[in-house]
Structure formats: C-alpha cells, structure tokens
Amino acid sequence: MKKIVKAMGEKCKVSIRNIRREANEDLKKLLKSKEISEDHEKSFEKKVQTITDNHIKSVDEKVSLKEKEIMTI
C-alpha cells in the first residue's frame, strides 16, 4: 500500500511539472509574439514556479500523512 501511495504522489508531481512546462512554453510564445515584455515573462515564470513549489509541497505532505496512516493500521 505504501508503495502505491508513493507512486501516486510521484504521478501527481509529474503532472504538476508538466503543467509548469506548458505554462512556461505559453509565456515564451507570448514573449516571441511581443504580447508581453521580458520583465513580465520573468515575473510570471517566478509566479508559476512558486505555485508549482507550493503544490508539490502539498502533495508531499499528503503522501507523508497517508503513509503514516497506513503504517499505524
């Protein structure tokens, strides 16, 4: 059970990273089409990274709690 929970957590983190990658690609497209400036692109990339880090941390916490729950039963 513990391995399954850990694998599911890892899949979630991979999905989050894929969303980050897609967001950064979209930002680069906007920069290339000159819809946003380089400063805005960097600012948005930092925001995307912060959101990504927060969600990955949340997944890690939930996986950890679930592992503890499984081990106490």
C-alpha positions in Angstrom: 0.0 0.0 0.0 2.8 2.4 0.9 4.5 1.9 -2.5 1.2 2.6 -4.3 0.6 5.8 -2.4 4.2 6.9 -3.1 3.8 6.1 -6.8 0.5 8.0 -7.0 2.2 11.0 -5.3 5.0 10.9 -7.8 2.5 10.8 -10.7 0.8 13.9 -9.3 4.1 15.7 -9.0 5.0 14.8 -12.6 1.6 16.2 -13.7 2.2 19.4 -11.9 5.7 19.8 -13.5 4.1 19.2 -16.9 1.6 21.9 -16.3 4.5 24.2 -15.3 6.4 23.4 -18.5 3.3 24.1 -20.6 2.8 27.4 -18.8 6.4 28.4 -19.4 6.1 27.5 -23.1 3.0 29.7 -23.4 4.9 32.6 -21.8 7.7 32.1 -24.3 5.2 32.2 -27.1 3.7 35.4 -25.8 7.1 36.9 -25.5 8.0 35.9 -29.0 4.8 37.5 -30.4 5.7 40.6 -28.3 2.5 40.5 -26.3 4.4 40.7 -23.0 7.8 42.1 -22.1 10.9 40.1 -20.9 10.3 41.5 -17.4 6.8 40.3 -17.3 7.8 36.9 -18.6 10.4 36.5 -15.8 7.9 37.7 -13.3 5.2 35.3 -14.5 7.8 32.4 -14.6 8.6 33.1 -10.9 4.9 33.1 -10.0 4.4 29.8 -11.9 7.4 28.3 -10.1 6.1 29.5 -6.7 2.7 27.9 -7.4 4.4 24.7 -8.6 6.6 24.5 -5.5 3.5 25.0 -3.2 1.5 22.3 -4.9 4.4 19.8 -4.9 4.9 20.5 -1.2 1.2 19.9 -0.6 1.4 16.6 -2.4 4.5 15.6 -0.4 2.7 16.4 2.8 -0.4 14.4 1.9 1.6 11.4 0.8 3.6 11.5 4.1 0.4 11.7 6.1 -1.2 8.8 4.2 2.0 6.7 4.7 1.8 7.3 8.4 -1.9 6.5 8.4 -1.2 3.2 6.6 1.6 2.2 8.9 -0.5 2.8 12.1 -3.2 0.4 11.0 
